[in-house]
Amino acid sequence: MYKISQLAELLGLSRTTLLYYEKLGLIKGQRMSNGYRSYGDKDLQRLKLLQNLQAGGLTLKECQSCLDEKIDRALLKQRLSELDQEIEKKQKSRDLLAALLGESRLDEWHSNLNNIAPDAHLEWLIKQGFDEKQAMHLKWLSKDMNEHERYMQDFMRVFEALERWGPGSEFDTDKALGLLPDKSGEWLEIGCGQGIATKLLASHTDAHITAIDNDQPALNFLDNTLQTLGLSDRVTTVCADMGKLPFQHGTFDVIWAECSAYIIGVENALKSWRKLLKPNGILVVSDLVWRVDEPSQDTKAFWQGEYPDMTTATSRVKLAQRLGYEVVNSFPISDESWDNYYQPLSQRIDEVEKVLEGSSAIESLKREVEAYQQREHQFDYQMFILRVAE
């Protein structure tokens, strides 16, 4: 026989809990001559069985039912399903914590977070110690901050020797220029890099151009180039984050953004950059779009991983119209623009691949080149000339 205090100690329960169990009829104590309750070995074993049933996720009422009657199999199946779901959630939590500690990759997590909260995602990455340029690349390239430093070192090793960091050509830039109604006033070029398009804009227009990028070495290179060409008075370079541009609303007649809007998201770019334009101002922007409704499975899988916001040119036009633009013109860039980027990139990968053996950056870039080689006009860079609607 056990006193209630002894039973409580053996089971790791409180005296209050045992009294509650007795009230429910789960155990039945006997009043001794001295007034104390006593419990038998049957009560002890019954409560141990109860504890094991509770460990399976059953409620106290359900446990009592299992003790007193035949087990309800439907109930157990339901509880098993609920437990499986809970385990799956816990496993995802465990995987995330392990990934944040560098034990596994964060690709899927970054992609998902960038879809549901892009601004908060970028701000958080910066708080983790990445500068703005690294954070923007992290969103779209390695997607794993634990490998990102090595990834970006290898990435820069490839691109430091390349003139172009994306598809483009003087032909397409000049073609877009020819569709503009006016080539004077105050212009803003966003994501100018080393200034391939900047030089053409300065030499083919009467505009004053403010060229921004968040890579100061690239701007230094551009400044030296402009000095050599005698165009320094036509262009002002500014090191700035394209998502937080330091300009007053209604400042510019034209904003020029080739292959850069995707970094902060095209919708976000169209919204925020529109405020910087004067009435009837022009935005020239290019974006990667699908040309076919049903791309091949491999091509679709690749770009969904690398650029999940990718859509059709028609969808981009509708987005622009919804955000207060009218479409002046739109056209896909030439094959020359693709070759200008991917042929030198392929050659550069071959040059450094042995030195950077095992590099995830090299593997990522090789997959991109392969996707381009299988393009078959399934996707294109589309140039959009948009005017602020009245």
Secondary structure as UniProt FT lines:
FT   STRAND          2..3
FT   HELIX           4..11
FT   HELIX           15..24
FT   STRAND          30..31
FT   TURN            33..34
FT   STRAND          37..39
FT   HELIX           41..55
FT   TURN            56..57
FT   HELIX           60..68
FT   HELIX           73..100
FT   TURN            101..102
FT   HELIX           107..116
FT   HELIX           118..127
FT   TURN            128..129
FT   HELIX           132..140
FT   TURN            141..142
FT   TURN            145..147
FT   HELIX           148..159
FT   TURN            160..161
FT   HELIX           170..178
FT   STRAND          186..190
FT   TURN            193..194
FT   HELIX           196..204
FT   STRAND          208..213
FT   HELIX           216..229
FT   HELIX           232..234
FT   STRAND          235..239
FT   TURN            242..243
FT   TURN            249..250
FT   STRAND          252..257
FT   HELIX           261..263
FT   HELIX           266..274
FT   TURN            275..276
FT   STRAND          277..290
FT   HELIX           297..306
FT   TURN            308..309
FT   STRAND          311..312
FT   HELIX           313..322
FT   TURN            323..324
FT   STRAND          325..332
FT   HELIX           335..352
FT   TURN            353..358
FT   HELIX           360..373
FT   TURN            376..377
FT   STRAND          379..388
//
